[in-house]
Amino acid sequence: GDKAFAQFLTDEIKEEKKIQKHKSLPKVSGGWELEVHGTEAKLARKVAGERITVTFNINNSIPPSADDETQEEQKPDEQEPDLTSTPNFVVEVIKDDTKQTLVLDCHYPEDEVGHEGEEESDIFTIREVSFQPTGESDWKDTNYTLNTDSLDWALYDHLMDFLADRGVDNTFADELIELSTALEHQEYIKFLEDLKSFVKCQ
């Protein structure tokens, strides 16, 4: 059984490498520095007296495919639909002279992705906004968190503009999907390779 499993994994790795779009991770325009730790990625840039970081994790970032019926009708030689990774991402804006960090929790709404051509529609939304003490990794639940569900639209638009002025706009969100998808695929191939070594190890 293990031999067959290892052989299957070898073929699978070959196939995945064949369809791998990016041999190295795509860059995000706008002078963002990228750091990757396993499945977590962090983009950072400095703008006049501010540090902006965007953090995301590729785990569970691929939305479940809605149309399961079409999967079965698929002819074996048809190309599988491209899996796209749309992770939630957290934007932190740190001003040099304050002890507080503005934290914006953003995500890609599931029904929005792939609706190109709509007028000025944002491909990501802000879900929550809060202040956190700068430099602390743990969020405090005692800090007020603004949920955008019931938010005044004008305030929400200003928050979106605030992000856009710092380079977090639709173009950025598109490039983030590209980067995340490439990273997810790279990690998946690495996982298959590790699994193969694990299965073969007697």
C-alpha positions in Angstrom: 0.0 0.0 0.0 2.7 2.5 0.9 4.6 1.8 -2.3 1.5 2.7 -4.3 1.0 5.7 -2.2 4.5 6.9 -2.7 4.2 6.4 -6.5 1.0 8.3 -6.5 2.6 11.2 -4.6 5.6 11.2 -7.0 3.2 11.6 -10.0 1.1 14.2 -8.2 4.2 16.3 -7.4 5.3 16.1 -11.1 1.8 17.3 -12.1 1.7 20.1 -9.6 5.1 21.3 -10.6 4.0 21.4 -14.2 1.1 23.7 -13.5 3.0 25.8 -11.0 2.7 29.4 -12.4 5.5 31.0 -10.4 8.8 29.3 -9.7 9.6 32.2 -7.3 7.0 34.2 -5.4 5.4 37.1 -7.4 6.3 40.6 -6.2 3.8 43.1 -4.8 4.2 46.5 -6.4 4.6 49.6 -4.3 7.8 48.8 -2.5 6.5 46.2 -0.1 9.0 44.0 1.7 8.0 40.4 2.0 8.8 38.0 4.9 7.5 34.5 4.9 7.4 32.1 8.0 5.9 28.8 6.9 2.2 29.6 6.1 2.3 33.1 7.4 3.4 36.0 5.2 4.0 39.6 6.2 4.3 42.6 3.8 5.7 45.8 5.1 6.4 49.3 3.8 7.2 52.7 5.3 5.3 55.9 4.3 6.1 59.3 5.8 6.4 58.6 9.5 4.3 55.4 9.4 5.0 51.7 9.2 2.3 49.7 7.4 2.3 45.9 7.7 -0.1 43.4 6.1 -0.1 39.9 7.6 -2.0 36.9 6.2 -1.9 33.1 6.6 -2.5 30.8 3.7 -4.1 28.0 5.8 -7.8 27.6 5.0 -7.5 30.4 2.4 -9.0 28.6 -0.5 -12.8 29.0 -0.6 -14.7 25.7 -0.9 -15.8 25.2 -4.5 -19.5 25.9 -4.6 -20.4 23.8 -7.6 -19.8 20.2 -6.6 -22.1 18.8 -9.3 -19.9 20.1 -12.1 -16.9 18.3 -10.6 -18.4 14.9 -11.4 -19.4 15.8 -14.9 -15.9 17.0 -15.6 -14.2 15.0 -18.4 -10.9 13.5 -17.1 -8.7 15.4 -19.5 -10.2 18.8 -18.7 -8.1 21.2 -16.8 -9.2 21.5 -13.2 -10.3 25.0 -12.3 -7.5 27.2 -10.9 -7.6 27.2 -7.1 -7.3 30.8 -5.8 -6.2 31.6 -2.3 -8.1 34.6 -0.8 -6.9 34.8 2.7 -8.2 37.2 5.4 -5.5 39.8 6.0 -4.7 42.2 8.8 -3.4 45.7 8.1 -1.6 47.5 10.9 -0.8 51.2 10.7 1.9 52.2 13.2 2.7 55.9 13.5 6.2 56.7 14.8 5.0 59.0 17.5 2.1 57.1 19.1 1.9 54.0 21.3 -1.1 52.8 19.5 -1.5 50.7 16.3 -4.6 51.0 14.2 -5.5 47.4 13.2 -7.9 46.7 10.3 -9.1 43.2 9.8 -9.9 42.7 6.1 -11.3 39.9 4.0 -12.4 39.0 0.5 -16.2 38.5 0.4 -16.9 35.1 -1.1 -19.4 36.3 -3.6 -17.4 39.2 -4.8 -14.3 37.4 -6.2 -14.5 37.0 -10.0 -17.0 39.8 -10.6 -14.9 41.9 -12.8 -16.3 44.8 -14.7 -18.5 46.1 -11.9 -18.2 49.8 -11.4 -15.6 50.8 -8.8 -16.5 47.7 -6.7 -13.9 46.9 -3.9 -12.6 43.4 -4.0 -12.0 43.3 -0.3 -13.9 44.6 2.7 -12.9 45.8 6.2 -14.5 43.7 8.8 -13.2 45.1 12.1 -11.1 48.0 13.3 -9.4 48.4 16.6 -6.5 50.1 18.4 -3.9 47.8 19.8 -0.8 48.7 21.9 2.1 49.0 19.6 4.6 46.1 19.8 2.4 43.7 21.6 1.6 40.5 19.7 -1.4 39.5 21.7 -4.6 41.4 21.0 -6.5 42.7 24.0 -10.1 41.7 24.0 -10.7 44.6 26.4 -10.0 47.1 23.6 -13.0 48.4 21.7 -13.4 46.7 18.4 -15.5 48.4 15.8 -17.4 45.9 13.6 -18.2 47.4 10.2 -21.5 45.6 9.8 -23.5 48.4 11.3 -21.1 51.2 10.3 -22.0 54.6 8.8 -21.1 54.3 5.1 -19.3 57.6 5.0 -17.0 56.5 7.9 -16.4 53.2 6.1 -15.5 55.0 2.8 -13.0 57.2 4.7 -11.4 54.1 6.2 -11.1 52.5 2.7 -9.6 55.7 1.4 -7.2 55.8 4.4 -6.0 52.3 3.4 -5.8 53.2 -0.3 -3.6 56.2 0.6 -1.2 53.8 2.2 -1.1 51.5 -0.8 -3.8 49.0 0.3 -6.2 49.2 -2.6 -7.8 46.9 -5.2 -4.5 46.6 -7.1 -2.8 45.6 -3.9 -5.6 43.2 -3.0 -5.3 41.6 -6.5 -1.6 41.1 -6.2 -2.0 39.7 -2.7 -4.3 37.0 -4.1 -1.6 36.2 -6.7 1.1 36.1 -4.0 -1.0 34.0 -1.6 -2.0 31.6 -4.4 1.6 31.1 -5.4 2.7 30.7 -1.8 -0.2 28.2 -1.1 0.8 26.1 -4.1 4.5 26.2 -3.1 3.6 25.0 0.4 1.3 22.3 -1.0 4.1 20.9 -3.2 6.4 20.9 -0.2 3.8 19.1 1.8 3.4 16.4 -0.8 7.2 16.0 -0.9 7.4 15.7 2.9 4.5 13.2 2.8 6.3 11.2 0.2 9.5 11.0 2.3 7.4 10.1 5.3 5.6 7.3 3.6 8.8 5.9 2.1 10.6 5.9 5.4 10.6 2.3 6.6 
